[in-house]
Structure formats: C-alpha cells, structure tokens
Amino acid sequence: MLPRNMRTGGYDLPGVESTDVPLIGYRPLQPDSPGNQSRRGSGVDEWETSQSTVVEEQDDGVIYTVVVKQQHGAPTSPASVSRSQCVKAGTEEKLVLHLLHSFSMGDSSFITIFLSTYRSFTSTGRVLDILTDRLENPPGGNEGSRMRQSFNRAVCTVFSTWLSEYPEDFKSLEEPSRLLRLVPLLPQDSSSAADLSARILRIAEALSEKALLPDARKDHTGPTGPPPDASKFEPTSVLGFPAALIAEQLTRLETELFVRLVPYHCLGSLWSQRDKKGREGVCWSVRATIRQFNKLANAVLASCLWPTGLRSQQRARLLEKWISVAEECRARKNFSSLYAIVSALQSNPIHRLRKTWQDTDREAVRRYEELSEIFSDKDNYSQSRELLKEEGTAKFANLDSRPNNKLLNRTNAQGTVPYLGIFLTDLTMLDTAVKDRLDNGYINFDKRRREFEVLAQIRLLQSSCKNCVFTTDEAFARWYQSVPLLTEAESYRLSNEIEAPGEPSPRGVPPTVIITQCPNLSTSRNSLTGDSDSLFDFPSPVNNLLSKLTKHMKSPSVSCLDVDTSSSTNDSTPAALTPSTPTKSHRRSISCGNNPPNNIQGSGPEMRIIRIRMDLQDGNLYRSILVTSNDKSPTVISSALEKHNQDPKQTSRYELIQLLPEGKELVIPATGNVFYAMSSSSVDFLLRRKGGIAPPGSQPINTETSATFPRIKAKGRRLVRTLF
C-alpha cells in the first residue's frame, strides 16, 4: 500500500496523525462551500477560512467516515483542526462493541441508531453475548482507573438506554440465562448502576416464571372477542351521532394504537418476515394498525350498503355523514382514519351508486374531493408529506384559511396520527434498493442511518400524541363493535341490489384508479428532494435515493407493496362485477408496475421491484429484489440467493420462474433478460433448483399464498392496497 501522503496528492491530511490506519477514500469538500470563505466587517479584516476533507478509514473490522475541518484564523495564528467520525460499515462484533466507544469517538448518535435498527442484521441474544464477553474482560491494569471509569459509564449508558427505550427486547428472550450471566458483570460503583442491575435481575426472574407457563408467549395479532351479531346491527344509527363525536372516538382508537406502535416493526427487513414460520407474532403493532384501518373502512361500507331498502336520498345522508366525519378527522390531524373513510367512499361498491351520489349535497361532494387530494400519489405523496411537515408537531391543524371554519373547539392540543403507509413505503424501498452488506461482507451501517431517519419521524409524531386525553363514548363504541364484517363479494352483491349493474358512473365524483405506471422521475426531481436542515422536514431518504437514480434512469416502472394476492373461491369478486378495463376500476392500488415492461420511454434503464421466494425449511418467504432492464437471469438469481441468506455462488443450480395467475408458471431463460422476459401480470417469482431437486429439509410451496404481506380479509384487500 502506498504511503498516506502519496495517496492524498503528496499532502498529509490534517487531523490524521497515525499512518497505521489504512486510508480507503478521500474527498475534499468544495472550496466555495459555506464557511470556507473569509469575512470582512466594520472596516477590519477578519481572516477566517476553513478547509474540510472527508475520508474513509478502515480499522480492525470497521470502516469510518471521517470529516477533518481545518480552521484558519489570522495569517500569523496557527490553524485549529477538528475531527469527527462516524461508522459507515463493520463486522457484527465490531458494530456491537462500538456501542461502548461511540461517545468517546464523537459518534454520539450511534447508540440510538443501533438500538433502533440492529434487528435487521442480528438478534438481541447475539448482542447480549458479545457485550457480556467484553464485560468479562474489561480494561484494567496498565490501562488505568480513568479508562475503567469511562468504560463503566459507557456500559451503564448503553444498558440504561436499551432498557428505557426497548424493554421488550429483554422480555422476549427465550430464557433468563443470558441476563443472569450479565448481571454480576455490570458496574456497581454508583446508585444508578446498582439500580440498573436490579432492573435486569427483575426481568430475568420474570422470564423464569414465564417459562413455566405453557401459554406465556401469545400472538398479539389474533382476533379479540366474538364476531358481531349481524341481526343487532343498525346501520342508520350512525346518523344519530354528531360527526365531531365520531371523529373524536376514532382519533382515540388511532392514537392509542399509534402510541403503542413499535417503530422498528416498520423496517422493511422485518416486515417481509412476518409470515415466516415461527415469526407469526412479529410486527404485531403494525398489524394492529391494519386491523383498525380495515375495521373503519368496513364500517363505512356496511353502514352505506347494508340497508338496501333505503331511498337514494336517504343513503345520500349517510355519505354526507361520513364526509363530515372525515372533515372532523382532518381537523384533528387523524390522517389514518381520514384515509380509511376516503378509501371506503372511493371503493367500487359505493362509488358506482350513481343515484346516491347525484342526491348528495354538492358542497359535501366538493369537500370530499378536496380531502381525497390529500392522499394523491402524485410526486410520491408530496401533499401528505407537506402536511406532516407543517402540522406534525403543531398543536392544531392549519385550517384557518378555510372560510366559515367552525371545526374543532380548540381547547386541547391535538397530536398527529399519520397515514402509516407512507413510512412503510419508504422503508420497504430502502430495504430493497440499498445493499445490506458491502462487497467485503461488512454490514452496511449507512443503510441503517437512512432507515433511522424514517423511524425518527415516526417517533417524533408519537411524542406529539402521548399527552392527548380522550374519553370513551360507550354508545358509539357499542355501535362500532356491532358492525358486521363484509367480504368483498358481499359488498358487491349489496351494491348491485341497491343499483343494478351496467349503469354509468356519476360525472361529479372522480373514480379511484389503479396506478399502472409510476410518474417520470426526471420530471419530478424537485419534489423528490428536500432540505433536511430540521428533523421534521420529511425529505424521505427514499426521495433522495430516487433523485440520484434519475441521473441514470428515465420513466421507471416500480412494482411495490401489494397486499395478499392469494386467490380465494369464497371471497373472490364475481366475474360479472369485475371492471373490464383499468380505467373503469375504482379500487386503489399502489402496484406501480403493471405496464408492459418493454415500453421504454427514455434512454436509461427501467426498473421494477419483484418478489422472489425459495422453498426453505423455515417456511415460504418473499424478498423484494430491484430489477433493471439491464439485468440477466444470473444476476437476479444471485441477488435473490443473497437476500435469502444462501450462497450466491450457487447461481447455476437454480432457475427463475415467474408465478402467473391461475397457477401458471413462466420459466425465465437461463441467460435471458429478466426485465423483458417477464410478464406484466405478476411480480411474484420462485427460485427452484434445476431438475426439481429441493434443498434438504424443505417443504412444498403453496403457490396461492403471498408471504410478503398479511392475509387481510377480502373486504380490505382492495381498500388498503395503498397502505400495504
């Protein structure tokens, strides 16, 4: 390796005294950047220039990004040098051990980022084992008492933060042996350290008692209570509740769920494993949000469709009621309930009721259209993001500009309950588009920093909801619990009993269309990038990533985030009721890759996200893979094997198969271009060993179930495609 000064143009870098650490990257900042110029003021020359350099250094299993800033004062004054560094990548063990050294090395955010995202690349037990091994060999002897005191403070800081922020990590351990081994090794030189040991010991004792109970580990996602009795459901009773009361009760439910949401459950790498065998209980807090979204959308559908004997004028009053409730949810910054109501009203069974919409108050329809625009997918949900930026931590919604605004008695501050699908989209795209590991096998911690930016936004919104106070209205709660569950087929049947099929849709209400192609990124780069000066600017790491891709790609076709695509004979929509063309369909979908893949509009490569699964012994698991129009079968197979933690060198032993509707399969040629060979009718693929030889211990694949997203009831499949 060349000497350092030869690798940096003949100069020794300021702030880098040691030549033992290999320099693997060097990037000087622009000379005209802010702070790098001299200043003049009050007739007196103020010589103050700075020169910053960004380098990458590798040291004992860790790659650091180092920023060296050299500040020059007066010409006769010596230059001052400041140096800061953060971890870019590293081995599992070194990343864990860096928890104990991050503060002393100036990487103060490392602990928070690591504890928020480590489940993507390791486990709680593994982290505890590595830290415990280090505690068994603490610094001492010649290293001095001062270093030992610093080490003890770091240990207390790490475990105190971990216990305070993520106590469930310790409580979810299979057995208490790891904690019992850890407790005697913790520092005991202060009252706070002793209290930390006592807290961990209590958790260990609770785990011991829990192990004796056969049903100690419960699935958080199971149904609660018996199904509602349809004979007791009175759909028109909703008209007797004030819209403000309904919105308040819905906001209470959503706020309770959002405060309990575990942010790391939204990570793409965890969300994709929720149907993996043995992990049925993961991401339970996100599943709870899905259930509430489905339940509210179902309540809107049932109340509007169940009473088939109503006249169109009477049914129009129900639509107007829900539009008013949606407005009240908007005033309370409850975007989750707002979107559930809007999605239900835009669903095909309600949208097609031409006579009902014609009898609906025109002003109410105008307000409904205005609310629908909030969730327009234009420019990656830019309007929703802008609202979160403006109102996320504000006390009240910004409604003052609206004429005759009488919504919401502003006596109590309101938290913000976001539409969770935006964050899930960002995190899934990040997980798909950014590699988990570098070429040398190091864990890509820069990817975790990007994911943490999204998680930090969620946590900031959660903090705005923690002090909200609500009271329960028992009458509405009873009505809400009495709503029967409608399947998709039942919704269509009731809708056709109200108005026979074949009649045109009303002109006044725009349909909810299927998005068949993502917008051209090159035309919306300005909206995809943002100023990230403040934490709540919501620039979205995915937006920044996509804006960089526009330099090389035009008009991408990205297929992402569909819900359960499994077919069901019981819940399927009758063929006669299924729209014949996409333009006449009224169901929402965030599947952006249904256009023919050979339709290239630009000179750069197109891209799609496909879902590939393998027949593994631990269950069928989909992983998302980014495919461009330049990728051949070996490249895609290698990426899929790596995603499934298999040996990517075994590419030649596998073939890539596209799973088509009606149980059909399309074998992609061994050296073919996957992007052009694939059919646009499906994004689901299968890796199969050539010759039909399955891996040892594998189980047969069920080609009719999707393991990427939860098995939502049929009535929610069309309504929440934009959410998942």
C-alpha positions, 0 to 999 in steps of 0.5 A: 500500500502506498504511503498516506501522503502519496495517496492524498496528492503528496499532502498529509491530511490534517487531523490524521496523525497515525499512518497505521490506519489504512486510508480507503477514500478521500474527498475534499469538500468544495472550496466555495462551500459555506464557511470556507470563505473569509469575512470582512466587517466594520472596516477590519479584516477578519481572516477566517477560512476553513478547509474540510476533507472527508475520508474513509478509514478502515480499522480492525473490522470497521470502516469510518467516515471521517470529516477533518475541518481545518480552521484558519484564523489570522495569517500569523495564528496557527490553524485549529483542526477538528475531527469527527467520525462516524461508522459507515460499515463493520463486522457484527462484533465490531458494530456491537462493541462500538456501542461502548466507544461511540461517545468517546469517538464523537459518534454520539448518535450511534447508540440510538441508531443501533438500538433502533435498527440492529434487528435487521442484521442480528438478534438481541441474544447475539448482542447480549453475548458479545457485550457480556464477553467484553464485560468479562474482560474489561480494561484494567491494569496498565490501562488505568482507573480513568479508562475503567471509569469511562468504560463503566459509564459507557456500559451503564449508558448503553444498558440504561438506554436499551432498557428505557427505550426497548424493554421488550427486547429483554422480555422476549428472550427465550430464557433468563440465562443470558441476563443472569450471566450479565448481571454480576458483570455490570458496574456497581460503583454508583446508585444508578448502576446498582439500580440498573442491575436490579432492573435486569435481575427483575426481568430475568426472574420474570422470564423464569416464571414465564417459562413455566407457563405453557401459554406465556408467549401469545400472538398479539395479532389474533382476533379479540372477542366474538364476531358481531351479531349481524341481526343487532346491527343498525346501520342508520344509527350512525346518523344519530351521532354528531360527526365531531363525536365520531371523529373524536372516538376514532382519533382515540382508537388511532392514537392509542394504537399509534402510541403503542406502535413499535417503530422498528416493526416498520423496517422493511427487513422485518416486515417481509418476515412476518409470515415466516414460520415461527415469526407469526407474532412479529410486527404485531403493532403494525398489524394492529394498525391494519386491523383498525384501518380495515375495521373503519373502512368496513364500517363505512361500507356496511353502514352505506350498503347494508340497508338496501331498502333505503331511498337514494336520498336517504343513503345520500345522508349517510355519505354526507355523514361520513364526509363530515366525519372525515372533515372532523378527522382532518381537523384533528390531524387523524390522517389514518382514519381520514384515509380509511373513510376516503378509501371506503367512499372511493371503493367500487361498491359505493362509488358506482351508486350513481343515484346516491351520489347525484342526491348528495349535497354538492358542497359535501361532494366538493369537500370530499374531493378536496380531502381525497387530494390529500392522499394523491400519489402524485410526486410520491405523496408530496401533499401528505408529506407537506402536511406532516411537515407543517402540522406534525408537531403543531398543536392544531391543524392549519385550517384557518384559511378555510372560510366559515371554519367552525371545526374543532373547539380548540381547547386541547392540543391535538397530536398527529396520527399519520397515514402509516403507509407512507413510512412503510413505503419508504422503508420497504424501498430502502430495504430493497434498493440499498445493499445490506452488506458491502462487497467485503461482507461488512454490514452496511451501517449507512443503510441503517442511518437512512432507515433511522431517519424514517423511524425518527419521524415516526417517533417524533409524531408519537411524542406529539400524541402521548399527552392527548386525553380522550374519553370513551363514548360507550354508545358509539363504541357499542355501535362500532363493535356491532358492525358486521364484517363484509367480504368483498363479494358481499359488498358487491352483491349489496351494491348491485341490489341497491343499483343494478349493474351496467349503469354509468358512473356519476360525472361529479365524483372522480373514480379511484384508479389503479396506478399502472405506471409510476410518474417520470422521475426526471420530471419530478426531481424537485419534489423528490428532494428536500432540505433536511436542515430540521428533523421534521422536514420529511425529505424521505431518504427514499426521495433522495435515493430516487433523485440520484437514480434519475441521473441514470434512469428515465420513466421507471416502472416500480412494482411495490407493496401489494397486499395478499394476492392469494386467490380465494373461491369464497371471497373472490369478486364475481366475474360479472362485477369485475371492471373490464378495463383499468380505467373503469376500476375504482379500487386503489392500488399502489402496484406501480408496475403493471405496464408492459415492461418493454415500453421504454420511454427514455434512454436509461434503464427501467426498473421494477421491484419483484418478489422472489421466494425459495422453498426453505425449511423455515417456511415460504418467504418473499424478498423484494429484489430491484430489477433493471432492464439491464439485468440477466437471469444470473444476476437476479438469481444471485441477488435473490440467493443473497437476500435469502441468506444462501450462497450466491455462488450457487447461481447455476443450480437454480432457475427463475420462474415467474408465478402467473395467475391461475397457477401458471408458471413462466420459466425465465431463460437461463441467460435471458433478460429478466426485465423483458422476459417477464410478464406484466401480470405478476411480480411474484417469482420462485427460485427452484433448483434445476431438475426439481431437486429441493434443498434438504429439509424443505417443504412444498410451496403453496403457490396461492399464498403471498408471504410478503404481506398479511392475509387481510380479509377480502373486504380490505384487500382492495381498500388498503392496497395503498397502505400495504 
